[in-house]
């Protein structure tokens, strides 16, 4: 269980980096749909992993 928890934490860290990078690609006005889809998918995965991580506690 500790190994799975560590793996989730590592993936969360990577997701945070990917989200930050995606946010840098979003223009101030008229964001492109593919970029927004990428961002939403990353945030959804992050939220899911955070819930899973919280269930370990």
Secondary structure, 3 states (H helix, E strand, C coil): CHHHHHHHHHHHHHHHHHHHHHHHHCCCCCCCHHHHHHHHHHHHHHHHHHHHHHHHC
